[in-house]
């Protein structure tokens, strides 16, 4: 892989280092300053991701219209990175609002997928490689808290230093992005919504939104759920934020080899079948999660890199279904489905946990996941990518 593509991998790693760190800290921080408001804690994950409903599509459309992927990505990532500096001074509600607007800007990261996939026929392999580095970033961003966090107290000083560190990571990622190879292309004669395969894109958007609705019913408050456990490993106490860091970091660690396997299968097997299997596995593990309380079993369930066997074939299938100058919008729509599902899932999680329990929320998540199989039936997938 040439140097200009390698810098994309570094950019992806830095941006996902941010994503991993944010997943660990922000829900618990808001929980601590709002007297255990579970809905706010869920929305600080869900609302920023829901901003991708608009952001992923808009950035994809901008890049399609400008016939360039690189410049819009640089602008969005640079501006979004600077907003971390405002967070320590924000109230709980303002914090969520800033994070949501920031996510709208940082969703320009989606164009990294276009920069990687637009110039290759081996989309599964290349996207898998990008995901390997993304997972390395998440591992670095989460597991670092096992050593850098002195206590479970998330003070103003800590959040301030944390925000500065995230800003620097974002600027470094943007810096490397400047040296990537841009994709130049001319306008085609197709318009999204009229191309013969755009039905596939809309169906994949629906499948993604439903599955992520289920998943974020679990994901959005999982850091809060797992923080109540206590684990001692080799006389090293893990609880609260540190235990959350271990779980999320380990999941991404297993995602590194998982990315290679998922990319390999995406290029060689029926993508629709891979997606269907991943949906069934998700439904199974969420229902199983509602039935167990042993932290070791929960850990085993959590670290399974099932998401890769959905995201990679869905993204590759979307890319194959349209011409080059529509791919920004197509991949953006698939990722917008993630954002829409995150919004629905976060609200569902906050409501169900507040009025019922985590277990009940996880059972509902499993049942919702199965609904994604209904629209998937209509997808026509080629066997090879």
Secondary structure as GFF3:
##gff-version 3
##sequence-region A 1 385
A	DSSP	alpha_helix	3	33	.	.	.	ID=ss1
A	DSSP	alpha_helix	38	50	.	.	.	ID=ss2
A	DSSP	alpha_helix	52	66	.	.	.	ID=ss3
A	DSSP	alpha_helix	70	82	.	.	.	ID=ss4
A	DSSP	three_ten_helix	83	89	.	.	.	ID=ss5
A	DSSP	alpha_helix	92	106	.	.	.	ID=ss6
A	DSSP	three_ten_helix	107	110	.	.	.	ID=ss7
A	DSSP	alpha_helix	111	117	.	.	.	ID=ss8
A	DSSP	alpha_helix	123	143	.	.	.	ID=ss9
A	DSSP	alpha_helix	145	148	.	.	.	ID=ss10
A	DSSP	alpha_helix	156	177	.	.	.	ID=ss11
A	DSSP	alpha_helix	198	226	.	.	.	ID=ss12
A	DSSP	beta_strand	230	233	.	.	.	ID=ss13
A	DSSP	beta_strand	236	239	.	.	.	ID=ss14
A	DSSP	alpha_helix	240	268	.	.	.	ID=ss15
A	DSSP	alpha_helix	271	289	.	.	.	ID=ss16
A	DSSP	alpha_helix	295	303	.	.	.	ID=ss17
A	DSSP	alpha_helix	308	320	.	.	.	ID=ss18
A	DSSP	three_ten_helix	324	326	.	.	.	ID=ss19
A	DSSP	alpha_helix	327	355	.	.	.	ID=ss20
A	DSSP	alpha_helix	358	376	.	.	.	ID=ss21
###
